[in-house]
Amino acid sequence: MAEKILIVVDMQKDFVNGSLGSKDAEAIVPAVVKKAKEFDGDLIFTKDTHFENYMDTQEGHFLPVPHCMKGTDGWNLIPELEKIFVERDAALYEKITFGCPELAEALLERNKKTPIESIELVGLCTDICVVSNALLIKAFLPETPVFVDSACAAGVTRERHEAALETMRSCQIVVK
């Protein structure tokens, strides 16, 4: 039997209402929570994960705002999703960069055992981590339908959100 998978990307406190939070990120919370609660399939969460040396990394040079430092409150999932994560015994991938090759590889292996019917991504930020993971997954599983729910994603800006959605459409990712 084919499986459906929902990947909730980086819905962490720092990205919603913390050091890199935004009104757009806050606005998608109810829709993401509803989708995660009602999703009939497996849930996977990712967490952007940085360490004390963040400011010495390439990302730290381009974005000199410490965020999602492992073990801090800002690194945690927002409470509404933390509850769902625990209740659903969901998988979690801590990723040290935008895309998560370990997740894409795990999905590829899983698909070899049991075909994946579809993979849907939601979360933050559309123009950085959502697009990176969607493209990685599509590269690893080119025949598996990959979706992004645009109402459950937010970008750094609305313009970047729209540009990322268009990039994903160009790469045969279905934007809902």
PyMOL commands that set and color helices and strands:
alter all, ss='L'
color gray80, all
select helices_A, chain A and resi 13-16+23-38+54-56+58-62+73-75+79-87+101-113+126-140+158-170
alter helices_A, ss='H'
color red, helices_A
select strands_A, chain A and resi 3-9+42-48+91-95+116-124+146-154+174-175
alter strands_A, ss='S'
color yellow, strands_A
deselect
rebuild
show_as cartoon
